[in-house]
Every structure is written in structure tokens, then in C-alpha cells.
Amino acid sequence: MKKYIVVITVICSILTAISCKKYPIDDNGLLITENTTCYMSSFSLVGADNQTVLVSPLTFTNGIDTTKLTVTGIAKFGTNLTKVKPYCALGSNDMLVEPFMGVWTDFTQPQTYTLVSGNRKIRKTYTITITVQK
């Protein structure tokens, strides 16, 4: 009986090893996948109160140009663009953004962020320009 249990365990281990596809890991400890998706689907800026400072949401249909790789938005009147936090939604969950978003950033001048696909082979640099409403 023990012999059968050992044989079944070995067979299950072999089948598990064959069926699991191993992905390499990048320098940050993140999985490198086969995904070639690389685009920004939305963008937001928040102020010190963690509320959006943009007049309207920036998406494919409003403000994000995935061909020219630009994001153009308008912040509410009186916004201090020297200290805002940028956030974006990406085309897939295995993509990276360089430099990291979600930190206080000065948007008085255009900022650039590079999106990196899941397979780490496609890189697209977006230029983000924000102006204050008059």
C-alpha cells in the first residue's frame, strides 16, 4: 500500500512540475510575463487632501493620446501644481511605470513616465502636461 502512495505522489509531483509554467523574475522581484500590452488607460492627480485636482477625468476619450504618447489635462483653479500625486491605470496588471507614481511631484513643467510591458521588451514614454484652469 505504501508503494502505491509513493508512486502516486511521484506521478502527481511530475504532472504538477510539467503543468506549471515558470516565469522569470526581474530585478525588482516581479514576474516577467509574455504580455506585450503597454498603454495608459486613465490618469489622475490628487492634492494634499487626496482629492482629485483635475477638472475632468483623463481617459482614452479625453486627454490621453496613446498614439502621440501624451496626456493633457486641466487642474482646477487655484491648484498648487508644485505638490500633487499622479496615478494612472495601466493596460494590464503586469506592467510597470518608471519612475514610480503616487509620490509628491511638481507638475509646473511637463513630466515623463515610461510604461514597460509585462515581457519587459516594450517601453513607451508618455509626456504629461497639466495646466491650471483660468
N, CA and C of each residue as an Amber inpcrd file, in Angstrom:
protein
   402
   0.8170000  -1.1940000   0.0000000   0.0000000   0.0000000   0.0000000
   0.8630000   1.2620000   0.0000000   1.9340000   1.2610000   0.8140000
   2.8310000   2.4050000   0.8690000   3.4870000   2.6370000  -0.4930000
   3.7310000   1.5530000  -1.2020000   4.3550000   1.6460000  -2.5140000
   3.4660000   2.4320000  -3.4780000   2.1620000   2.1870000  -3.4300000
   1.2220000   2.8870000  -4.3090000   1.1370000   4.3690000  -3.9680000
   1.1640000   4.6710000  -2.6940000   1.1120000   6.0680000  -2.2580000
   2.3470000   6.8130000  -2.7460000   3.5030000   6.2050000  -2.6460000
   4.7440000   6.8200000  -3.1050000   4.6890000   7.0270000  -4.6220000
   4.2310000   6.0360000  -5.3710000   4.1400000   6.1380000  -6.8330000
   3.1560000   7.2410000  -7.2270000   2.0150000   7.2890000  -6.5910000
   1.0150000   8.3230000  -6.8970000   1.5620000   9.7060000  -6.5680000
   2.2520000   9.8390000  -5.4470000   2.8440000  11.1170000  -5.0630000
   3.8850000  11.5620000  -6.0900000   4.7290000  10.6450000  -6.5380000
   5.7490000  10.9750000  -7.5380000   5.0900000  11.3820000  -8.8540000
   4.0800000  10.6680000  -9.2840000   3.3710000  10.9970000 -10.5340000
   2.7150000  12.3710000 -10.4290000   2.0590000  12.6340000  -9.3090000
   1.4220000  13.9460000  -9.1130000   2.4570000  15.0630000  -9.1240000
   3.5990000  14.8410000  -8.5080000   4.6650000  15.8470000  -8.4920000
   5.1780000  16.1240000  -9.9020000   5.3510000  15.0660000 -10.6830000
   5.8280000  15.2280000 -12.0630000   4.7990000  15.9860000 -12.8900000
   3.5270000  15.6290000 -12.7690000   2.4740000  16.3090000 -13.5240000
   2.3630000  17.7780000 -13.1190000   2.5200000  18.0520000 -11.8480000
   2.4780000  19.4360000 -11.3730000   3.6490000  20.2320000 -11.9470000
   4.8260000  19.6580000 -11.9470000   6.0060000  20.3440000 -12.4720000
   5.8660000  20.6080000 -13.9700000   5.3000000  19.6610000 -14.7010000
   5.1210000  19.8270000 -16.1460000   4.0610000  20.8790000 -16.4440000
   2.9850000  20.8960000 -15.6750000   1.8720000  21.8040000 -15.9720000
   2.1200000  23.2460000 -15.5310000   3.0310000  23.4690000 -14.6110000
   3.3200000  24.8260000 -14.1320000   4.3750000  25.4670000 -15.0190000
   4.0110000  26.5810000 -15.6130000   4.9480000  27.3190000 -16.4450000
   5.6930000  28.2950000 -15.5450000   6.9870000  28.2900000 -15.6410000
   7.7910000  29.1680000 -14.7990000   8.1130000  30.4400000 -15.5460000
   7.8780000  31.5680000 -14.8860000   8.2150000  32.8660000 -15.4470000
   9.4420000  33.3890000 -14.7240000  10.3410000  34.0440000 -15.4490000
  11.4980000  34.6430000 -14.7750000  11.0730000  35.8400000 -13.9380000
  11.9750000  36.2930000 -13.0940000  11.7130000  37.4150000 -12.1930000
  12.6830000  38.5440000 -12.5310000  12.1870000  39.7940000 -12.5420000
  13.0520000  40.9350000 -12.8550000  13.8320000  41.3810000 -11.6250000
  14.5940000  42.4610000 -11.7690000  15.4470000  42.9620000 -10.6800000
  14.6630000  43.4170000  -9.4570000  13.3680000  43.7380000  -9.6440000
  12.5220000  44.1710000  -8.5260000  11.7660000  43.0120000  -7.8880000
  12.0100000  41.7930000  -8.3410000  11.3270000  40.6290000  -7.7970000
   9.9350000  40.4190000  -8.3810000   9.6370000  41.0670000  -9.5070000
   8.3320000  40.9400000 -10.1520000   8.4120000  39.9620000 -11.3190000
   7.3100000  39.2640000 -11.5660000   7.2880000  38.2910000 -12.6510000
   7.3730000  38.9670000 -14.0120000   8.1510000  38.3780000 -14.8930000
   8.2020000  38.8020000 -16.2900000   7.3010000  37.8330000 -17.0440000
   6.2580000  38.3640000 -17.6800000   5.2890000  37.5170000 -18.3800000
   5.4870000  37.6320000 -19.8890000   4.5910000  37.0540000 -20.6460000
   4.6390000  37.1420000 -22.1010000   3.7840000  38.2850000 -22.6350000
   3.1660000  39.0470000 -21.7620000   2.2320000  40.1010000 -22.1440000
   2.9470000  41.2780000 -22.8130000   2.4530000  41.6840000 -23.9950000
   3.0350000  42.8130000 -24.7260000   2.1920000  44.0870000 -24.6040000
   1.1270000  44.0480000 -23.8220000   0.2740000  45.2240000 -23.6360000
   1.0720000  46.3450000 -22.9900000   0.9160000  47.5810000 -23.5430000
   1.6790000  48.7040000 -22.9940000   0.9710000  50.0170000 -23.3160000
   0.0030000  50.3960000 -22.4610000  -0.6800000  51.6800000 -22.6540000
  -1.2760000  52.1600000 -21.3350000  -1.5310000  53.4770000 -21.2870000
  -2.1520000  54.0950000 -20.1240000  -3.6350000  54.2730000 -20.4270000
  -4.4990000  53.7910000 -19.5470000  -5.9430000  53.8900000 -19.8050000
  -6.6100000  55.0400000 -19.0660000  -6.0220000  55.5180000 -17.9770000
  -6.5490000  56.6990000 -17.2940000  -5.4410000  57.3300000 -16.4630000
  -5.6520000  58.6050000 -16.1310000  -4.6540000  59.3430000 -15.3590000
  -5.3750000  60.2620000 -14.3870000  -4.7980000  60.4220000 -13.1900000
  -5.3910000  61.2780000 -12.1800000  -4.2970000  61.9720000 -11.3710000
  -4.6350000  63.1240000 -10.8600000  -3.7560000  63.8590000  -9.9470000
  -4.5480000  64.1670000  -8.6860000  -3.9360000  63.9920000  -7.5280000
  -4.6060000  64.3540000  -6.2820000  -3.7620000  65.3730000  -5.5310000
  -4.4530000  66.2030000  -4.7760000  -3.7930000  67.2170000  -3.9640000
  -3.5400000  66.7160000  -2.5530000  -3.2000000  67.6490000  -1.6550000
  -2.8660000  67.3120000  -0.2650000  -4.0180000  66.6410000   0.4710000
  -5.2620000  66.9140000   0.0500000  -6.4290000  66.3080000   0.7020000
  -6.8220000  64.9730000   0.0630000  -5.9850000  64.4460000  -0.8110000
  -6.2110000  63.1890000  -1.5360000  -7.4660000  63.2110000  -2.4060000
  -7.8720000  64.3980000  -2.8070000  -8.9940000  64.5580000  -3.7410000
  -8.4230000  64.9680000  -5.0900000  -9.1180000  64.5550000  -6.1460000
  -8.6320000  64.8980000  -7.4780000  -8.5720000  66.4070000  -7.6770000
  -7.5640000  66.8550000  -8.3900000  -7.4370000  68.2740000  -8.7030000
  -7.7860000  68.5370000 -10.1670000  -8.0830000  67.4980000 -10.9130000
  -8.3860000  67.6600000 -12.3290000  -9.8360000  68.0830000 -12.5400000
 -10.0520000  68.9180000 -13.5460000 -11.3940000  69.3890000 -13.8830000
 -12.2590000  68.2200000 -14.3550000 -11.6750000  67.3240000 -15.1690000
 -12.4020000  66.1430000 -15.6330000 -11.4370000  64.9670000 -15.7150000
 -11.9610000  63.7370000 -15.6150000 -11.1000000  62.5550000 -15.6700000
 -10.3690000  62.4680000 -17.0150000  -9.1420000  61.9760000 -16.9820000
  -8.3740000  61.8040000 -18.2060000  -8.3970000  60.3370000 -18.6120000
  -8.9580000  60.0700000 -19.7940000  -9.0980000  58.7160000 -20.3250000
  -8.7580000  58.7240000 -21.8090000  -8.9760000  57.5640000 -22.4600000
  -8.7610000  57.4590000 -23.9100000  -9.5430000  58.5150000 -24.6780000
 -10.7450000  58.7780000 -24.2460000 -11.6060000  59.7010000 -24.9750000
 -11.4170000  61.1520000 -24.5590000 -10.6550000  61.3720000 -23.5110000
 -10.4980000  62.7390000 -23.0030000  -9.1210000  62.9190000 -22.3750000
  -8.1450000  63.3780000 -23.1650000  -6.8600000  63.7570000 -22.5950000
  -5.6990000  62.8180000 -22.8010000  -5.9430000  61.5210000 -23.0250000
  -4.8390000  60.5830000 -23.2300000  -4.7720000  60.2140000 -24.7030000
  -3.6160000  60.4560000 -25.3080000  -3.3870000  60.1050000 -26.7000000
  -2.3580000  58.9760000 -26.7310000  -2.8180000  57.7500000 -27.0010000
  -1.9220000  56.5890000 -26.9910000  -1.0860000  56.4860000 -28.2610000
  -1.3790000  57.3190000 -29.2560000  -0.5630000  57.3490000 -30.4770000
   0.6040000  58.3150000 -30.3020000   0.2970000  59.5270000 -29.8330000
   1.3440000  60.5350000 -29.6040000   2.0420000  60.3510000 -28.2610000
   1.4910000  59.4720000 -27.4240000   2.0180000  59.1970000 -26.0800000
   2.0430000  60.4650000 -25.2300000   0.9020000  61.1400000 -25.2130000
   0.7670000  62.3530000 -24.4080000  -0.4660000  62.2680000 -23.5200000
  -0.4020000  62.9870000 -22.4180000  -1.5410000  63.1660000 -21.5210000
  -1.6310000  64.6720000 -21.2790000  -2.8060000  65.2290000 -21.5460000
  -3.0010000  66.6660000 -21.3790000  -4.2380000  66.8920000 -20.5240000
  -4.0670000  67.6250000 -19.4340000  -5.1940000  67.8490000 -18.5400000
  -5.2100000  69.2420000 -17.9550000  -6.3500000  69.5680000 -17.3620000
  -6.5340000  70.8680000 -16.7270000  -6.8680000  70.6530000 -15.2500000
  -6.0830000  71.3200000 -14.3920000  -6.3420000  71.2560000 -12.9470000
  -7.2880000  72.3850000 -12.5660000  -8.0110000  72.1780000 -11.4880000
  -8.9670000  73.1800000 -11.0030000  -8.2660000  74.4880000 -10.6320000
  -8.9900000  75.5840000 -10.7880000  -8.4730000  76.9110000 -10.4650000
  -7.8960000  76.9190000  -9.0490000  -6.7100000  77.4840000  -8.8930000
  -6.0850000  77.6020000  -7.5810000  -5.2410000  76.4100000  -7.1730000
  -5.1730000  75.3600000  -7.9810000  -4.3850000  74.1790000  -7.6250000
  -2.8980000  74.5070000  -7.5910000  -2.2310000  74.0420000  -6.5520000
  -0.7850000  74.1860000  -6.4300000  -0.1390000  72.9840000  -7.1240000
   0.3290000  73.1730000  -8.3430000   0.9080000  72.0640000  -9.1100000
   2.3060000  71.6730000  -8.6590000   2.8620000  72.3690000  -7.6740000
   4.2030000  72.0150000  -7.2030000   4.1980000  70.7770000  -6.3070000
   3.0110000  70.3990000  -5.8100000   2.9500000  69.2500000  -4.9080000
   1.6330000  68.4980000  -5.1100000   1.6440000  67.6270000  -6.1170000
   0.4860000  66.7640000  -6.3990000   0.9970000  65.3350000  -6.6020000
   0.0940000  64.3760000  -6.4330000   0.4590000  62.9650000  -6.6340000
  -0.2180000  62.4440000  -7.8930000   0.5770000  61.9020000  -8.8330000
  -0.0120000  61.3160000 -10.0320000  -0.3270000  59.8320000  -9.8280000
  -1.3980000  59.3950000 -10.4780000  -1.7780000  57.9800000 -10.5060000
  -2.2660000  57.6600000 -11.9050000  -2.0750000  56.4330000 -12.3290000
  -2.6290000  56.0310000 -13.6240000  -3.0880000  54.5870000 -13.5690000
  -4.0010000  54.2590000 -14.4890000  -4.4140000  52.8700000 -14.6880000
  -3.7030000  52.3800000 -15.9400000  -3.2230000  51.1510000 -15.8810000
  -2.4560000  50.5890000 -16.9800000  -3.2710000  49.5580000 -17.7400000
  -2.7940000  49.2240000 -18.9330000  -3.4870000  48.2710000 -19.7920000
  -3.5250000  46.8590000 -19.2450000  -2.5980000  46.5010000 -18.3580000
  -2.6200000  45.1800000 -17.7190000  -1.9150000  45.2860000 -16.3680000
  -2.1560000  44.3030000 -15.5190000  -1.6290000  44.3840000 -14.1480000
  -0.1690000  43.9480000 -14.0230000   0.4640000  43.5000000 -15.1170000
   1.8660000  43.1030000 -15.0390000   2.8100000  44.1500000 -15.6290000
   2.2620000  45.3250000 -15.9520000   3.0770000  46.4140000 -16.4720000
   3.7460000  47.1890000 -15.3310000   4.7580000  47.9600000 -15.6880000
   5.4670000  48.8010000 -14.7290000   5.4250000  50.2530000 -15.1810000
   5.5700000  51.1740000 -14.2420000   5.6930000  52.6020000 -14.5490000
   7.0020000  53.0790000 -13.9270000   7.8110000  53.7710000 -14.7330000
   9.0760000  54.3250000 -14.2520000   9.0950000  55.8170000 -14.5290000
   9.3940000  56.7000000 -13.6100000   9.5300000  56.4280000 -12.1810000
   8.1690000  56.1150000 -11.5600000   8.2070000  55.6360000 -10.3470000
   7.0160000  55.2320000  -9.6180000   6.0640000  56.4100000  -9.4330000
   4.7830000  56.1820000  -9.6450000   3.7800000  57.2230000  -9.3940000
   3.3060000  57.1230000  -7.9460000   2.5050000  58.0920000  -7.5190000
   1.9680000  58.0680000  -6.1590000   2.8640000  58.7820000  -5.1630000
   3.8260000  59.5560000  -5.6750000   4.6890000  60.3510000  -4.8010000
   4.5020000  61.8260000  -5.1670000   4.7800000  62.7120000  -4.2170000
   4.6170000  64.1450000  -4.4660000   5.5140000  64.5610000  -5.6160000
   4.9080000  65.2390000  -6.5900000   5.6150000  65.6120000  -7.8100000
   5.2470000  67.0360000  -8.2100000   6.1950000  67.7340000  -8.8110000
   5.9810000  69.0930000  -9.3120000   5.5410000  69.0120000 -10.7740000
   4.3000000  69.3990000 -11.0610000   3.7710000  69.3680000 -12.4160000
   3.6820000  70.7670000 -13.0300000   4.4930000  71.7190000 -12.5250000
   4.5130000  73.0310000 -13.1660000   5.1870000  72.9380000 -14.5380000
   5.9470000  71.8920000 -14.7640000   6.5490000  71.5810000 -16.0540000
   6.0840000  70.1820000 -16.4630000   6.0370000  69.8820000 -17.7690000
   5.6440000  68.5270000 -18.1980000   6.5400000  67.4660000 -17.5690000
   5.9360000  66.3570000 -17.2180000   6.6610000  65.2270000 -16.6230000
   6.5800000  64.0370000 -17.5820000   7.5930000  63.1860000 -17.5450000
   7.5780000  61.9910000 -18.3860000   7.5810000  60.7400000 -17.5140000
   6.8070000  59.7610000 -17.9560000   6.7370000  58.4650000 -17.2990000
   6.8350000  57.4000000 -18.3740000   7.6260000  56.3740000 -18.1220000
   7.7990000  55.2900000 -19.0750000   7.0120000  54.0680000 -18.6100000
   6.1670000  53.5610000 -19.4960000   5.4220000  52.3320000 -19.2310000
   6.2080000  51.1690000 -19.8150000   6.2570000  50.0670000 -19.0820000
   7.0090000  48.8930000 -19.5160000   6.0550000  47.7050000 -19.5330000
   6.0300000  46.9930000 -20.6530000   5.1230000  45.8510000 -20.8110000
   5.5130000  44.7020000 -19.8910000   4.6100000  43.7480000 -19.7430000
   4.8430000  42.5930000 -18.8840000   6.0380000  41.7560000 -19.3000000
   6.3340000  41.7180000 -20.6070000   7.5040000  40.9550000 -21.0590000
   8.7930000  41.7780000 -20.9800000   8.6810000  43.0340000 -20.5500000
   9.7830000  43.9840000 -20.3450000  10.4920000  44.3580000 -21.6500000
   9.8770000  44.0800000 -22.8040000  10.5030000  44.3750000 -24.0940000
   9.9540000  45.6320000 -24.7520000   8.7580000  46.0800000 -24.3500000
   8.1460000  47.2580000 -24.9480000   8.1440000  48.3720000 -23.9080000
   8.6550000  49.5240000 -24.3110000   8.7270000  50.6960000 -23.4330000
   8.1030000  51.8650000 -24.1690000   7.1770000  52.5670000 -23.5310000
   6.5420000  53.7440000 -24.1190000   6.6050000  54.8790000 -23.1080000
   7.1660000  56.0010000 -23.5340000   7.3160000  57.1490000 -22.6550000
   6.2260000  58.1710000 -22.9480000   5.4070000  58.4330000 -21.9390000
   4.3220000  59.4050000 -22.0310000   4.7870000  60.7340000 -21.4390000
   4.4270000  61.8320000 -22.1190000   4.6680000  63.1700000 -21.6020000
   3.3540000  63.6990000 -21.0590000   3.3550000  64.0880000 -19.7860000
   2.1330000  64.5390000 -19.1200000   2.2300000  66.0420000 -18.8650000
   1.2690000  66.7680000 -19.4220000   1.2390000  68.2200000 -19.2830000
  -0.0580000  68.6280000 -18.6060000   0.0500000  69.3480000 -17.5040000
  -1.1230000  69.8150000 -16.7560000  -1.0530000  71.3370000 -16.6630000
  -2.1720000  71.9870000 -16.9700000  -2.2610000  73.4420000 -16.8030000
  -3.3740000  73.7210000 -15.7950000  -3.3320000  74.9040000 -15.2030000
  -4.3390000  75.2860000 -14.2170000  -5.4430000  76.0690000 -14.9140000
  -6.6820000  75.7570000 -14.5380000  -7.8630000  76.4170000 -15.0900000
  -7.8000000  77.9100000 -14.8220000  -8.1960000  78.7150000 -15.8320000
  -8.1830000  80.1840000 -15.6720000  -9.5630000  80.7090000 -15.3740000
